[in-house]
Amino acid sequence: MIKAVIFDLDGVLVTTDELHFSAWKRLAEELGITGFTKADNARQRGVSRMASLEVVLEKTERKFSDEEKLALAEKKNDMYVKSLESLDKSAVLDGVFDFITYLRNNQIKTAVGSASKNTPVILKKTNLADKFDAVSCGLDTQKSKPDPEVFLIAAKKLGIEPSECVVIEDSDAGIEAAKTGGMYAVAVGEAEHNKKADISVSSIGSLNRIIEVFGR
């Protein structure tokens, strides 16, 4: 029986992947790293800002102190936040608004569980801010996926038991986090073929009968 659905943000609700990739690639080039690719960017999916930075820095033999790493992560975030100025409702993926309406009409609570500290800004700029009963993001957490902390905080904010929550994720780290946290997991997009997920769909637009799948 389910009482809540917890959504990852990037790649599930909205698409800001290109903005992230551009910011990380620009930072890499400023560090003299020319081999940062979209395959590297895919490895950053669902993990924290500092873990994402390590994906970039493993491509150079230069050593950085913790203070320097923090400064680099902040610099990338500044680039990314500036790029969000152009973000609007068009960044919301197909089927998202209809699916959220379906859930709310059936008294299923909704939440966001994302590693991004920019989650509140993104939700506001894409007209999604009022669509969720709770938001758990990088501002709330100390551990990144595959640790389940971000989803467990979301469930706590909702007042719902983890076993009554479904997580929708597009990253392998997110699927693992959901299962470790005792929740159902729906894999979409890049994680569609993850065998740990309870079900897999190509997009949220394909997931319009979730109550029948997991029960009430």
N, C-alpha and C positions, 0 to 999 in steps of 0.2 A: 504494500500500500504506500502511495506517495502523497506527501502533503506540500512539497516544495521542489522547485527546479532552480538550480544554481548554474548560472552561465559564466563561462570564461568570457573575456572581452574581445581581444584582437583575434580575428579569424572566425569568431562565433557570432558575435553581435555586430561588430563593425570591421572594416578593413583599413588598417593603418600600417600594414606590413611594409608597403613601399616607403612610407615616411620613416619608419624605423631603419630600414635597410639603407636609405640615403644618408641618414645621420651617422650610422655606424661606419659606412663606407668612407664618408668624408673625414671622420675622426681617424680611421685607419690610414688614409692617404696623408693626413697631416703628420702621422707618426712614421711615414715612410713605408707603410705596408701597402703593397699593390695587389695582393692576392686574396683580398676579402671578397667572397662570392655569396650568391644567394643560398648556396648549400650551407655555408657557414651561418648565414642569417637564420636559416631554418633550425639550426641547433640552438639558437637563442630563444626559440618559441616557448613561452610559458615559464621561463626562469627569471630570476631577479636581474636587476640592472648590473650588479657587480659580477654575477655569474656570466652574464652576456659579455661584459668587458673582457673576461678571461678568454673567451672564444677569439676575440680580436688579438689579444696580447700573446697568445700562443704562437702567432705567426711571426713574432720577432724575437730575437735573442736579447734584446734590451731588457734590463731589470728595472722594475718600478717599486717604489716604496708604497706602503698602504696609503699614505697621504697623497701621493701622486696618482694612485689609482682612483681615489675618491674624486680628485680634481678632474680626471679624465672622464669619469662616469657623469659628473655634473656637467661637463662641457658638452658631452653628447646629448644629455637631456635638454640642455638649453637650445641646441640645434633642433631637436625634435619638437619641443614645446613651441618654438617659433613657427615651425611648419604647421602646427595645429591651428594657426590663425585662420587658415582657409577651410578647415574641417566643417562640414555641415551634415544635414540629414541624409544627403546622398551617399555618405559613407556607410550607412546602415545596410547590412546584407539583406538580400531578398528573403521575404517570408518572416522576418524577425518581428515586425509590428503585429502581424496577424497571429503569429504563434503566441506572443505574450498576451494578446487579447483573449485568445482561446483559453490559456491557462487561468487568467484572472476571472473569466466568465464561469469557470469551473471551480472557483475557490481554491486554486493552487497558488501558494505564495511564490514569489519570484525574488531572486537575489543575483548579484554579480560577485564572482570570486576571481580576482585578477591580481597578478604580481605587480601590475603597473601602478605607480604612485600618481599617475596622471588620470586615473580612472574617473574621478569626479568631473574633471574638466571635459574629458571626452564625452561622457554621458550628457553633460549639459549642452555641449555644442551640437550633438546629434539628436537632440530632442528625446533622449531616452531617460533622463534623470528622474522623471516622475513615474516610470514604469516598474520600479522595483521597490520591494518592501525592505530590502537591506542591501548594503554594499560592503564588501570586504575586499581590501586591496593592499598594495604595498605599504600604505600608510598605517595599516593595522598589524602587519606581520613582522616576524623576525626571521622566519625560515621560508625558503622558496620551494616550489614544487620540484621534486615529487613528494616533499613533505606535505601532509594534508592540512596544515595549519590554516591556510586561507579559506578553505571550504568549511572547516570545523568552526571557524569564527563566524562565517556566514550563517551556518545552521544555528549557532548560539544566538545571534542577533535576531533570527527569525523565531526562535523559541521552538524549533522543530528538531526531533531526534535525527542524527545522521542516517539511520536506517530508513528514514522516511523521505530522504532527499535523493534527487537525481541530478547529477552533474553533466553538463554538456561541454565537451572539450575538443579542441583540435590539435592537442599536443600529447605525445606519449607520456611526458612528465605529468601532465594534468590528469590523464586517465589513471596513471599509477597512484597519484595523490588521492583521487576520488575513491578508488578501491581500498587503499590503505586506511582511509578515513571511515570505511564501513558504509559507503554510499553506492548507489547504482551509477553506472557511467555510460554515457552515450558518446560515441566517437563520431566526429564530423570532419569534413575537409581533409587536412593533411594526416589526421589520425584515423581516417576511415577504416583502415585495415588492421587496426590494433586489436589483437586477439584477446586482450584483457577486458575490453569493453563488453558490456552486456548486450548492446546493440550498436550497429553502425549505420550511418546514413550519409549521403553525399552532401546534404545541406539541411539547415533548419526547415527550409521549405518542404522537405520530404518528411518531416517529423510532425505530422498534424493529428496523430492519434495516440499520443503518449500515455494517456490515461488507460486506454485499452491495452497497451503494452505492459504497463507496470501495475495497473489496478488502483483502486481507491480504497 
